[in-house]
Amino acid sequence: MKFSNLKLTEKMILHPETREALEIIIKNERKRRLKEL
C-alpha cells in the first residue's frame, strides 16, 4: 500500500471513522496476501 504515512496518521488522529475504514482496508489486504501465498 502506497500512502504518505504522515498524512495518513494525521487523518487517523483527526477522524476516528477514517481509522476504522483503514483497519478494514488493512484486513482486506491481509486476506488478499494470504490467498496469494
CHARMM-style PDB file with segment names, atoms N, HN, CA, C and O in Angstrom:
ATOM      1  N   MET     1       0.851  -1.197   0.000  1.00  0.00      PROA
ATOM      2  CA  MET     1       0.000   0.000   0.000  1.00  0.00      PROA
ATOM      3  C   MET     1       0.886   1.247   0.000  1.00  0.00      PROA
ATOM      4  O   MET     1       1.750   1.421   0.860  1.00  0.00      PROA
ATOM      5  N   LYS     2       0.645   2.105  -0.989  1.00  0.00      PROA
ATOM      6  HN  LYS     2      -0.057   1.964  -1.687  1.00  0.00      PROA
ATOM      7  CA  LYS     2       1.456   3.321  -1.088  1.00  0.00      PROA
ATOM      8  C   LYS     2       0.677   4.500  -0.514  1.00  0.00      PROA
ATOM      9  O   LYS     2      -0.221   5.039  -1.161  1.00  0.00      PROA
ATOM     10  N   PHE     3       1.027   4.887   0.689  1.00  0.00      PROA
ATOM     11  HN  PHE     3       1.757   4.449   1.214  1.00  0.00      PROA
ATOM     12  CA  PHE     3       0.409   6.053   1.326  1.00  0.00      PROA
ATOM     13  C   PHE     3       1.500   6.927   1.921  1.00  0.00      PROA
ATOM     14  O   PHE     3       2.579   6.446   2.266  1.00  0.00      PROA
ATOM     15  N   SER     4       1.209   8.207   2.036  1.00  0.00      PROA
ATOM     16  HN  SER     4       0.332   8.598   1.755  1.00  0.00      PROA
ATOM     17  CA  SER     4       2.091   9.104   2.793  1.00  0.00      PROA
ATOM     18  C   SER     4       1.766   8.908   4.266  1.00  0.00      PROA
ATOM     19  O   SER     4       0.695   9.306   4.726  1.00  0.00      PROA
ATOM     20  N   ASN     5       2.681   8.297   5.006  1.00  0.00      PROA
ATOM     21  HN  ASN     5       3.550   7.974   4.633  1.00  0.00      PROA
ATOM     22  CA  ASN     5       2.394   7.897   6.387  1.00  0.00      PROA
ATOM     23  C   ASN     5       2.047   9.067   7.291  1.00  0.00      PROA
ATOM     24  O   ASN     5       1.166   8.947   8.143  1.00  0.00      PROA
ATOM     25  N   LEU     6       2.723  10.197   7.122  1.00  0.00      PROA
ATOM     26  HN  LEU     6       3.439  10.295   6.430  1.00  0.00      PROA
ATOM     27  CA  LEU     6       2.437  11.345   7.981  1.00  0.00      PROA
ATOM     28  C   LEU     6       1.014  11.845   7.777  1.00  0.00      PROA
ATOM     29  O   LEU     6       0.288  12.068   8.746  1.00  0.00      PROA
ATOM     30  N   LYS     7       0.613  12.022   6.523  1.00  0.00      PROA
ATOM     31  HN  LYS     7       1.203  11.840   5.736  1.00  0.00      PROA
ATOM     32  CA  LYS     7      -0.745  12.491   6.244  1.00  0.00      PROA
ATOM     33  C   LYS     7      -1.765  11.481   6.737  1.00  0.00      PROA
ATOM     34  O   LYS     7      -2.801  11.843   7.294  1.00  0.00      PROA
ATOM     35  N   LEU     8      -1.455  10.205   6.522  1.00  0.00      PROA
ATOM     36  HN  LEU     8      -0.614   9.911   6.069  1.00  0.00      PROA
ATOM     37  CA  LEU     8      -2.344   9.142   6.968  1.00  0.00      PROA
ATOM     38  C   LEU     8      -2.533   9.199   8.479  1.00  0.00      PROA
ATOM     39  O   LEU     8      -3.658   9.102   8.970  1.00  0.00      PROA
ATOM     40  N   THR     9      -1.443   9.356   9.213  1.00  0.00      PROA
ATOM     41  HN  THR     9      -0.529   9.436   8.814  1.00  0.00      PROA
ATOM     42  CA  THR     9      -1.518   9.404  10.673  1.00  0.00      PROA
ATOM     43  C   THR     9      -2.332  10.606  11.129  1.00  0.00      PROA
ATOM     44  O   THR     9      -3.133  10.500  12.057  1.00  0.00      PROA
ATOM     45  N   GLU    10      -2.130  11.749  10.480  1.00  0.00      PROA
ATOM     46  HN  GLU    10      -1.479  11.835   9.726  1.00  0.00      PROA
ATOM     47  CA  GLU    10      -2.908  12.942  10.826  1.00  0.00      PROA
ATOM     48  C   GLU    10      -4.391  12.683  10.642  1.00  0.00      PROA
ATOM     49  O   GLU    10      -5.198  13.035  11.503  1.00  0.00      PROA
ATOM     50  N   LYS    11      -4.756  12.063   9.516  1.00  0.00      PROA
ATOM     51  HN  LYS    11      -4.100  11.777   8.817  1.00  0.00      PROA
ATOM     52  CA  LYS    11      -6.165  11.777   9.254  1.00  0.00      PROA
ATOM     53  C   LYS    11      -6.723  10.817  10.300  1.00  0.00      PROA
ATOM     54  O   LYS    11      -7.856  10.973  10.753  1.00  0.00      PROA
ATOM     55  N   MET    12      -5.921   9.826  10.678  1.00  0.00      PROA
ATOM     56  HN  MET    12      -5.000   9.700  10.309  1.00  0.00      PROA
ATOM     57  CA  MET    12      -6.376   8.852  11.664  1.00  0.00      PROA
ATOM     58  C   MET    12      -6.652   9.523  13.001  1.00  0.00      PROA
ATOM     59  O   MET    12      -7.619   9.183  13.684  1.00  0.00      PROA
ATOM     60  N   ILE    13      -5.796  10.486  13.380  1.00  0.00      PROA
ATOM     61  HN  ILE    13      -5.011  10.763  12.826  1.00  0.00      PROA
ATOM     62  CA  ILE    13      -5.986  11.178  14.651  1.00  0.00      PROA
ATOM     63  C   ILE    13      -7.221  12.084  14.576  1.00  0.00      PROA
ATOM     64  O   ILE    13      -7.993  12.172  15.531  1.00  0.00      PROA
ATOM     65  N   LEU    14      -7.396  12.752  13.438  1.00  0.00      PROA
ATOM     66  HN  LEU    14      -6.768  12.681  12.662  1.00  0.00      PROA
ATOM     67  CA  LEU    14      -8.494  13.709  13.302  1.00  0.00      PROA
ATOM     68  C   LEU    14      -9.836  13.016  13.107  1.00  0.00      PROA
ATOM     69  O   LEU    14     -10.864  13.510  13.569  1.00  0.00      PROA
ATOM     70  N   HSD    15      -9.830  11.868  12.421  1.00  0.00      PROA
ATOM     71  HN  HSD    15      -8.994  11.466  12.046  1.00  0.00      PROA
ATOM     72  CA  HSD    15     -11.088  11.220  12.061  1.00  0.00      PROA
ATOM     73  C   HSD    15     -11.094   9.753  12.493  1.00  0.00      PROA
ATOM     74  O   HSD    15     -10.518   8.910  11.805  1.00  0.00      PROA
ATOM     75  N   PRO    16     -11.730   9.438  13.614  1.00  0.00      PROA
ATOM     76  CA  PRO    16     -11.799   8.039  14.074  1.00  0.00      PROA
ATOM     77  C   PRO    16     -12.416   7.121  13.019  1.00  0.00      PROA
ATOM     78  O   PRO    16     -11.996   5.973  12.884  1.00  0.00      PROA
ATOM     79  N   GLU    17     -13.409   7.612  12.270  1.00  0.00      PROA
ATOM     80  HN  GLU    17     -13.751   8.545  12.380  1.00  0.00      PROA
ATOM     81  CA  GLU    17     -14.048   6.769  11.258  1.00  0.00      PROA
ATOM     82  C   GLU    17     -13.069   6.441  10.126  1.00  0.00      PROA
ATOM     83  O   GLU    17     -13.174   5.390   9.493  1.00  0.00      PROA
ATOM     84  N   THR    18     -12.114   7.352   9.876  1.00  0.00      PROA
ATOM     85  HN  THR    18     -12.030   8.206  10.391  1.00  0.00      PROA
ATOM     86  CA  THR    18     -11.085   7.073   8.870  1.00  0.00      PROA
ATOM     87  C   THR    18     -10.211   5.921   9.342  1.00  0.00      PROA
ATOM     88  O   THR    18      -9.829   5.059   8.551  1.00  0.00      PROA
ATOM     89  N   ARG    19      -9.895   5.908  10.634  1.00  0.00      PROA
ATOM     90  HN  ARG    19     -10.205   6.609  11.277  1.00  0.00      PROA
ATOM     91  CA  ARG    19      -9.082   4.820  11.181  1.00  0.00      PROA
ATOM     92  C   ARG    19      -9.829   3.493  11.041  1.00  0.00      PROA
ATOM     93  O   ARG    19      -9.233   2.476  10.687  1.00  0.00      PROA
ATOM     94  N   GLU    20     -11.123   3.506  11.316  1.00  0.00      PROA
ATOM     95  HN  GLU    20     -11.607   4.333  11.604  1.00  0.00      PROA
ATOM     96  CA  GLU    20     -11.910   2.280  11.178  1.00  0.00      PROA
ATOM     97  C   GLU    20     -11.887   1.789   9.738  1.00  0.00      PROA
ATOM     98  O   GLU    20     -11.739   0.593   9.484  1.00  0.00      PROA
ATOM     99  N   ALA    21     -12.035   2.724   8.791  1.00  0.00      PROA
ATOM    100  HN  ALA    21     -12.155   3.695   8.998  1.00  0.00      PROA
ATOM    101  CA  ALA    21     -12.002   2.357   7.372  1.00  0.00      PROA
ATOM    102  C   ALA    21     -10.639   1.774   7.008  1.00  0.00      PROA
ATOM    103  O   ALA    21     -10.552   0.786   6.279  1.00  0.00      PROA
ATOM    104  N   LEU    22      -9.573   2.395   7.523  1.00  0.00      PROA
ATOM    105  HN  LEU    22      -9.643   3.198   8.115  1.00  0.00      PROA
ATOM    106  CA  LEU    22      -8.218   1.902   7.245  1.00  0.00      PROA
ATOM    107  C   LEU    22      -8.029   0.502   7.808  1.00  0.00      PROA
ATOM    108  O   LEU    22      -7.401  -0.344   7.171  1.00  0.00      PROA
ATOM    109  N   GLU    23      -8.570   0.251   9.004  1.00  0.00      PROA
ATOM    110  HN  GLU    23      -9.080   0.939   9.521  1.00  0.00      PROA
ATOM    111  CA  GLU    23      -8.437  -1.082   9.592  1.00  0.00      PROA
ATOM    112  C   GLU    23      -9.110  -2.126   8.707  1.00  0.00      PROA
ATOM    113  O   GLU    23      -8.593  -3.230   8.539  1.00  0.00      PROA
ATOM    114  N   ILE    24     -10.269  -1.771   8.139  1.00  0.00      PROA
ATOM    115  HN  ILE    24     -10.689  -0.874   8.276  1.00  0.00      PROA
ATOM    116  CA  ILE    24     -10.969  -2.690   7.238  1.00  0.00      PROA
ATOM    117  C   ILE    24     -10.127  -2.932   5.989  1.00  0.00      PROA
ATOM    118  O   ILE    24     -10.002  -4.069   5.534  1.00  0.00      PROA
ATOM    119  N   ILE    25      -9.545  -1.861   5.434  1.00  0.00      PROA
ATOM    120  HN  ILE    25      -9.647  -0.938   5.804  1.00  0.00      PROA
ATOM    121  CA  ILE    25      -8.695  -1.988   4.242  1.00  0.00      PROA
ATOM    122  C   ILE    25      -7.508  -2.892   4.542  1.00  0.00      PROA
ATOM    123  O   ILE    25      -7.159  -3.755   3.737  1.00  0.00      PROA
ATOM    124  N   ILE    26      -6.884  -2.693   5.713  1.00  0.00      PROA
ATOM    125  HN  ILE    26      -7.167  -1.992   6.367  1.00  0.00      PROA
ATOM    126  CA  ILE    26      -5.717  -3.498   6.090  1.00  0.00      PROA
ATOM    127  C   ILE    26      -6.109  -4.969   6.227  1.00  0.00      PROA
ATOM    128  O   ILE    26      -5.375  -5.852   5.785  1.00  0.00      PROA
ATOM    129  N   LYS    27      -7.270  -5.232   6.843  1.00  0.00      PROA
ATOM    130  HN  LYS    27      -7.867  -4.514   7.202  1.00  0.00      PROA
ATOM    131  CA  LYS    27      -7.726  -6.620   6.975  1.00  0.00      PROA
ATOM    132  C   LYS    27      -7.932  -7.250   5.602  1.00  0.00      PROA
ATOM    133  O   LYS    27      -7.553  -8.399   5.378  1.00  0.00      PROA
ATOM    134  N   ASN    28      -8.537  -6.487   4.679  1.00  0.00      PROA
ATOM    135  HN  ASN    28      -8.845  -5.554   4.862  1.00  0.00      PROA
ATOM    136  CA  ASN    28      -8.756  -6.999   3.326  1.00  0.00      PROA
ATOM    137  C   ASN    28      -7.437  -7.271   2.623  1.00  0.00      PROA
ATOM    138  O   ASN    28      -7.302  -8.269   1.916  1.00  0.00      PROA
ATOM    139  N   GLU    29      -6.458  -6.384   2.814  1.00  0.00      PROA
ATOM    140  HN  GLU    29      -6.567  -5.572   3.388  1.00  0.00      PROA
ATOM    141  CA  GLU    29      -5.128  -6.583   2.220  1.00  0.00      PROA
ATOM    142  C   GLU    29      -4.494  -7.867   2.748  1.00  0.00      PROA
ATOM    143  O   GLU    29      -3.903  -8.632   1.986  1.00  0.00      PROA
ATOM    144  N   ARG    30      -4.620  -8.100   4.055  1.00  0.00      PROA
ATOM    145  HN  ARG    30      -5.101  -7.478   4.674  1.00  0.00      PROA
ATOM    146  CA  ARG    30      -4.046  -9.314   4.649  1.00  0.00      PROA
ATOM    147  C   ARG    30      -4.699 -10.557   4.062  1.00  0.00      PROA
ATOM    148  O   ARG    30      -4.016 -11.530   3.745  1.00  0.00      PROA
ATOM    149  N   LYS    31      -6.030 -10.526   3.917  1.00  0.00      PROA
ATOM    150  HN  LYS    31      -6.585  -9.735   4.175  1.00  0.00      PROA
ATOM    151  CA  LYS    31      -6.734 -11.675   3.343  1.00  0.00      PROA
ATOM    152  C   LYS    31      -6.248 -11.936   1.927  1.00  0.00      PROA
ATOM    153  O   LYS    31      -6.033 -13.084   1.539  1.00  0.00      PROA
ATOM    154  N   ARG    32      -6.071 -10.849   1.143  1.00  0.00      PROA
ATOM    155  HN  ARG    32      -6.245  -9.916   1.459  1.00  0.00      PROA
ATOM    156  CA  ARG    32      -5.627 -10.990  -0.236  1.00  0.00      PROA
ATOM    157  C   ARG    32      -4.226 -11.595  -0.280  1.00  0.00      PROA
ATOM    158  O   ARG    32      -3.942 -12.454  -1.114  1.00  0.00      PROA
ATOM    159  N   ARG    33      -3.354 -11.146   0.617  1.00  0.00      PROA
ATOM    160  HN  ARG    33      -3.585 -10.447   1.295  1.00  0.00      PROA
ATOM    161  CA  ARG    33      -1.984 -11.672   0.649  1.00  0.00      PROA
ATOM    162  C   ARG    33      -1.979 -13.147   1.030  1.00  0.00      PROA
ATOM    163  O   ARG    33      -1.207 -13.931   0.478  1.00  0.00      PROA
ATOM    164  N   LEU    34      -2.835 -13.525   1.970  1.00  0.00      PROA
ATOM    165  HN  LEU    34      -3.462 -12.888   2.419  1.00  0.00      PROA
ATOM    166  CA  LEU    34      -2.907 -14.931   2.363  1.00  0.00      PROA
ATOM    167  C   LEU    34      -3.348 -15.788   1.181  1.00  0.00      PROA
ATOM    168  O   LEU    34      -2.837 -16.892   0.990  1.00  0.00      PROA
ATOM    169  N   LYS    35      -4.297 -15.284   0.383  1.00  0.00      PROA
ATOM    170  HN  LYS    35      -4.712 -14.387   0.538  1.00  0.00      PROA
ATOM    171  CA  LYS    35      -4.753 -16.029  -0.792  1.00  0.00      PROA
ATOM    172  C   LYS    35      -3.624 -16.165  -1.805  1.00  0.00      PROA
ATOM    173  O   LYS    35      -3.477 -17.214  -2.433  1.00  0.00      PROA
ATOM    174  N   GLU    36      -2.822 -15.108  -1.969  1.00  0.00      PROA
ATOM    175  HN  GLU    36      -2.942 -14.257  -1.459  1.00  0.00      PROA
ATOM    176  CA  GLU    36      -1.720 -15.155  -2.932  1.00  0.00      PROA
ATOM    177  C   GLU    36      -0.663 -16.169  -2.505  1.00  0.00      PROA
ATOM    178  O   GLU    36      -0.050 -16.819  -3.351  1.00  0.00      PROA
ATOM    179  N   LEU    37      -0.448 -16.308  -1.200  1.00  0.00      PROA
ATOM    180  HN  LEU    37      -0.947 -15.780  -0.513  1.00  0.00      PROA
ATOM    181  CA  LEU    37       0.502 -17.304  -0.706  1.00  0.00      PROA
ATOM    182  C   LEU    37      -0.108 -18.691  -0.896  1.00  0.00      PROA
ATOM    183  OT1 LEU    37       0.517 -19.694  -0.549  1.00  0.00      PROA
TER     184      LEU     37
END
